């Protein structure tokens, strides 16, 4: 009799059992899908188009759409009225799109579950807000009441004065605060009113606008066109305003040149915030001026949120008095994110001036701003140190490039007990006629500088950083760590190695080149990564999991091949 090995039989049984088990789980040999009658595998759906958030007027229709790959798909839309805590299927909402119309103000959330025999997937959550909307269009016929584009106000001022608790949608064009010559006329923001520009004049939901293409301008150029001497003192004003929004506008032509000490008509040519905290987003402030403070924007005891805005060629032109060409903060703590300050001018603080203020400045660029005394890019000065109201801004992931001061501090000046915290920044090719090409510190001003590049700056004294020690009682000291400082600087982890930033300016962009700091401690691993694309740009942060050490240098091709690159932590 032939002997059969039991071990072989058991092995076959085990294999058969495993195969049967996986088939019963729908694994399909690890594919995770079912099969059609002919044996073709059906894969679980993958969503390729997510539903968008939508804001629509009362009576307007919102349409949510989803798209997915996979065969035999079915759809079920769900709604939540409690911010996503509970979800309920919507009867009959089983197509790729779901539309809803409401004559009541609501906020609700929607999602879609896409299913086939291979599995299911849930879409992103989309929010719907049905709001009261007032329409303004400079091309509209007179006599409109703002209830639709067809009956829009021709005057934005009328829309703001006659309504509350609403959104105002403004079609592309140019709007002035008055048709007369009253220089005190201004677009006065109102609490609980959000003003949005960038519409063509036919949109049915806010997300359809494009403020970059459909330029919507708020202009102070009244009286004789092109003659700034008779322009409005302030194009936009917010006085004791809390929840309010200005989004998608170009603000230009403000001229706060009232009589000497005629406050506030010498402050805030573009926008003046008095005890207010509006949200200002996607706006450009250009060609505004003030005699004393804040050519582009002046914040007086205010904390606005300023995001994705540009401040270009604004000025505070008063001799020995003009402060903050782009922005002036006076006892104010705004949040300034993803903004550009370029070509602004002032006696002190060409780009930004912080007087006993501590703004949070993130992902901003200060370039080619200038001052005639202190702080071409930024000036921080404590004006009330007796009450310990210091100027201590937080400046993170920012670039200071080619700013200039005929006095001190080409990139930044810190005066009188100013204590900024500077992290992941680059100061490059700034210049000062006197002291501190990049940063100047005076009268007990002690900035903390971490993971920062300071290179290629110039000044008569202290090309990179200058700490004034003339008064032995009030010396200034910069606490610097894990930074690259031309000429070196005392402090933990500092290096003096050429970051090759000149390549960014000399027209030799390097594909795939990155810069980062060498041997940063674990607590600082989210250091800035710089992409060499013809000019300085913050690209992204090194993930916390990035291994150490990192190599300082760059990649290139041709004659510069072989120089090093950050080897870890970069994509």
Buried (B, 14 or more C-beta within 10 A) or exposed (E): EEEEEEEEEEEEEEEEEEEEEEEEEBEBEEBBBBBEEEEEBBBBBEBEEBBBBBBBBBEBEBBBBBBBEBBEBEBBBBBBEEEEEEBEEBEEBEBBBBEBEBEEEEEBBBBBBBBBBBBBBBBEBBBBBBBBBBBBBBEBEEEBBBBBBEBBBBBBBBBBEEBEEBBBBBBBBBBBBBEEEEBEBBBBBBBEBBBBBBBBBEBBBBEEBEBEEBBBBBBBBBBEEEEBEBBBBBBBBBBEBEEBBBBBBBBBBBBBBBEEEBEBBBBBBBBBBBBBBBBBBBBBBBBBBBBBBBBBBBBBBBBBBBBBBBBBBBBBBBEEBBBBBBBBBBBBBBBBBBBBBBBBBBBBBBBBBBBBBBBBBBBBBBBBBBBBBBBBBBBBBBBBBEEEBBBBBBBBBBBBBBBBBBBBBBBBBBBBBBBBBBBBBBBBBBBBBBBBBBBBBBBBBBBBBBBBBBBBBBBBBBBBBBBBEEEEEBBBEBBBBBBBBBEEBEBEBBBEEEBBBEBBBEEEEBEBBBBBBBEBEEEBBBBBBBBBBBEBEBBEBBEEEBEEEBBBBBBBEEEBEEEEBBEEBBE
